């Protein structure tokens, strides 16, 4: 029998016991887990996912822009957008700053309007606008985004503002008692929405902003008229019912032809 010496060795020719080595990571055999490589791989995957997440909406917007852009074959692509409500309005007369118009829609999107348009160069107005000024902007080819401040979340408000701010022929303002939390208006067209993430917003803007086939004054300006309209202090919204002296909606412009106006189609398309 082998005996252990005082010095810790073994006598009797017995072999020394074999001890298994371990690396600092605890992996048998001394190999190391490549944590640095795995970490770098995880970072790359996260970056790719983040880039894809940010690019996806832009890709969708580009696709919608291609699909709903006006063309000779399809001058009004909004007719392919679910929920767009359309009314045919003739080019309308101007009213004085103190006059009201007996609009048939709320918000209105066609008919007589103030001689001064609301600045529509991507302005996000914090207060409700006088309808007669906003309708003139629509006549110039703008898209007017309105929202009910009591029914739209802060997140949706940020999304809508980002879509409008600084964009030509766009304006946005709160509007009390809307039929839905969000509505979009262009001349003769309206779309009611529940969410700012609805892809129909992109479709509507693409199809109708500055569409020469859907608004009366193609090429008209949206810039501020100095001395006539102050975007920092615009004429206020009037929530009261128009009085008996309000301008009728169907009143034709003074220089219009004497023939009867085209009948209005009040059904959704």
C-alpha positions in Angstrom: 0.0 0.0 0.0 1.3 3.4 -0.8 2.0 5.8 2.0 1.9 9.5 2.0 5.2 11.0 3.2 5.5 13.9 5.5 6.4 16.1 2.7 3.1 15.4 0.9 4.5 12.9 -1.7 3.5 9.3 -2.3 5.6 6.2 -1.9 5.2 2.8 -3.2 5.2 3.8 -6.9 1.6 4.9 -7.0 0.7 7.5 -9.5 -0.2 11.0 -8.4 -4.0 11.8 -8.5 -5.1 13.8 -11.6 -6.8 17.1 -11.0 -9.1 18.6 -13.6 -8.2 22.2 -14.5 -10.9 24.9 -14.8 -10.6 28.3 -16.4 -11.5 31.5 -14.6 -15.0 31.1 -16.1 -15.6 27.7 -14.7 -15.6 25.9 -18.0 -13.8 22.5 -17.9 -10.7 22.1 -20.0 -9.5 25.7 -19.6 -11.6 27.1 -22.5 -13.1 30.6 -22.1 -16.7 31.7 -23.2 -16.2 34.5 -25.7 -18.3 37.0 -23.8 -16.9 39.9 -25.8 -17.9 38.4 -29.1 -21.3 37.5 -27.8 -21.9 40.9 -26.4 -20.8 42.6 -29.7 -23.2 40.3 -31.6 -26.1 41.2 -29.3 -25.3 44.9 -29.8 -25.4 44.4 -33.6 -28.7 42.6 -33.5 -30.2 45.4 -31.3 -28.9 48.0 -33.7 -30.3 46.2 -36.7 -33.7 45.8 -35.0 -33.7 49.5 -34.1 -32.8 50.6 -37.6 -35.6 48.4 -39.0 -38.1 49.7 -36.5 -37.3 53.3 -37.5 -37.2 52.6 -41.2 -40.4 50.6 -41.4 -42.7 53.7 -41.1 -40.7 55.5 -43.8 -40.9 52.5 -46.1 -44.7 52.4 -45.5 -45.0 56.1 -46.2 -43.0 55.8 -49.4 -45.2 52.9 -50.5 -48.4 54.9 -49.7 -47.0 57.9 -51.6 -46.4 55.9 -54.7 -49.8 54.3 -54.5 -51.9 57.4 -53.8 -50.0 60.1 -55.8 -52.3 61.8 -58.3 -51.8 60.9 -61.9 -53.5 61.5 -65.3 -55.2 58.1 -65.0 -56.2 58.7 -61.4 -56.6 62.4 -60.7 -58.3 61.9 -57.3 -56.8 58.8 -55.6 -58.6 59.7 -52.3 -61.6 57.9 -53.7 -59.7 54.7 -53.0 -59.2 55.6 -49.3 -61.7 54.0 -47.0 -63.9 56.6 -45.2 -63.2 59.7 -47.2 -66.3 61.9 -47.4 -66.6 64.1 -50.5 -68.8 67.1 -51.3 -68.5 69.1 -54.5 -68.1 72.8 -53.8 -67.9 75.4 -56.5 -65.2 78.1 -56.2 -66.7 80.4 -53.7 -67.0 84.1 -52.9 -65.0 86.0 -50.3 -66.6 87.4 -47.1 -65.6 90.3 -44.9 -63.6 89.7 -41.7 -66.7 90.3 -39.5 -69.0 88.0 -41.6 -69.9 84.4 -40.8 -70.8 81.7 -43.3 -73.6 79.2 -42.7 -71.4 76.1 -43.3 -73.1 72.7 -43.7 -70.1 70.8 -42.2 -68.1 71.0 -39.0 -65.3 71.5 -39.6 -66.1 73.1 -42.9 -64.2 72.1 -46.0 -65.6 74.2 -48.8 -67.8 77.2 -49.6 -67.6 80.9 -49.1 -64.6 82.1 -46.9 -62.7 85.0 -45.7 -60.6 87.0 -48.3 -57.5 86.2 -46.2 -56.3 82.7 -45.8 -54.8 81.2 -42.7 -51.1 80.7 -43.0 -50.6 77.1 -44.1 -46.9 76.6 -44.3 -46.8 73.8 -41.7 -48.1 75.9 -38.8 -49.3 74.0 -35.7 -51.8 76.4 -34.1 -52.3 76.0 -30.4 -55.8 77.5 -30.5 -58.9 76.9 -32.7 -59.0 78.9 -35.9 -61.8 81.0 -37.4 -63.3 78.6 -40.0 -63.6 81.2 -42.7 -59.9 81.7 -42.8 -59.0 78.0 -42.7 -61.4 77.2 -45.6 -59.6 79.7 -47.8 -56.4 77.7 -47.1 -58.1 74.6 -48.4 -59.0 76.5 -51.6 -55.3 76.9 -52.1 -54.6 73.2 -51.9 -53.8 72.9 -48.2 -54.7 70.0 -45.9 -56.1 71.1 -42.5 -55.6 68.7 -39.6 -58.0 69.2 -36.7 -58.3 67.4 -33.4 -60.6 67.4 -30.3 -58.3 68.3 -27.4 -60.5 66.4 -25.0 -60.2 63.1 -27.0 -56.6 63.0 -28.3 -53.7 61.8 -26.1 -50.5 63.7 -25.7 -48.7 61.0 -27.7 -51.1 61.3 -30.6 -50.8 65.1 -30.5 -47.0 64.8 -30.8 -47.4 62.4 -33.8 -49.8 64.8 -35.6 -47.6 67.8 -34.9 -44.6 66.1 -36.3 -46.6 65.3 -39.5 -47.6 69.0 -40.0 -44.9 71.2 -38.5 -42.8 72.9 -41.3 -44.6 71.0 -44.1 -45.8 73.2 -47.0 -49.5 73.4 -47.6 -50.3 72.0 -44.1 -51.9 73.5 -41.0 -53.2 72.0 -37.8 -55.4 73.3 -35.0 -57.7 72.1 -32.2 -61.4 72.1 -33.0 -64.0 71.5 -30.3 -66.7 68.9 -30.6 -65.4 67.1 -33.6 -67.4 64.0 -34.9 -64.2 61.9 -34.2 -61.0 62.6 -32.2 -59.1 63.6 -35.4 -60.3 64.8 -38.8 -58.4 65.8 -42.0 -59.8 68.3 -44.4 -58.9 69.3 -48.0 -61.2 71.2 -50.3 -64.3 69.1 -50.8 -62.9 66.2 -48.8 -62.9 65.0 -45.1 -61.6 61.9 -43.3 -62.5 61.1 -39.7 -60.0 59.1 -37.6 -59.5 57.7 -34.1 -55.7 57.4 -34.0 -52.7 59.4 -35.2 -51.1 56.1 -36.2 -53.7 55.4 -38.9 -51.9 55.0 -42.2 -54.8 56.7 -44.0 -53.3 60.0 -42.8 -50.4 59.5 -45.2 -52.8 58.4 -48.0 -55.0 61.5 -47.6 -52.1 64.0 -47.5 -50.5 62.3 -50.5 -53.7 62.2 -52.6 -55.0 65.7 -51.9 -52.3 68.2 -50.8 -51.8 70.5 -53.7 -53.7 68.2 -56.0 -54.6 70.4 -59.0 -57.7 68.3 -59.8 -59.4 68.7 -56.3 -59.0 72.4 -55.3 -60.0 75.6 -57.2 -56.8 77.7 -57.0 -53.9 75.7 -58.1 -50.5 77.3 -57.4 -51.9 79.9 -54.9 -49.8 80.8 -51.9 -50.0 79.5 -48.4 -47.5 82.1 -47.0 -48.5 84.7 -44.4 -50.1 87.9 -45.6 -48.3 90.6 -43.5 -50.8 93.0 -41.9 -53.8 90.8 -42.8 -53.2 87.6 -40.9 -50.9 87.0 -37.9 -50.2 83.3 -37.3 -49.2 84.1 -33.7 -52.5 85.8 -33.0 -55.0 84.4 -35.5 -58.7 85.3 -35.6 -60.4 83.2 -33.0 -62.9 80.3 -33.5 -66.5 81.2 -33.0 -68.5 78.3 -31.6 -71.9 80.1 -31.7 -74.5 79.4 -34.4 -74.2 81.7 -37.4 -76.8 84.5 -37.3 -79.5 85.3 -39.8 -77.1 87.6 -41.6 -74.6 84.8 -42.3 -73.6 84.2 -45.9 -75.5 81.3 -47.4 -73.3 78.3 -48.3 -74.7 78.1 -51.9 -74.1 81.7 -52.8 -72.1 81.9 -56.0 -69.1 84.2 -56.5 -70.1 87.6 -58.0 -68.0 86.9 -61.1 -69.2 83.3 -61.6 -71.2 82.2 -64.6 -74.9 82.4 -64.3 -75.5 78.7 -65.0 -76.7 76.6 -62.1 -74.0 75.1 -59.9 -73.3 71.4 -60.2 -75.3 69.2 -57.8 -73.6 68.3 -54.6 -72.9 64.6 -53.9 -73.2 64.3 -50.1 -72.5 60.6 -49.9 -69.2 59.1 -48.8 -67.0 57.6 -51.5 
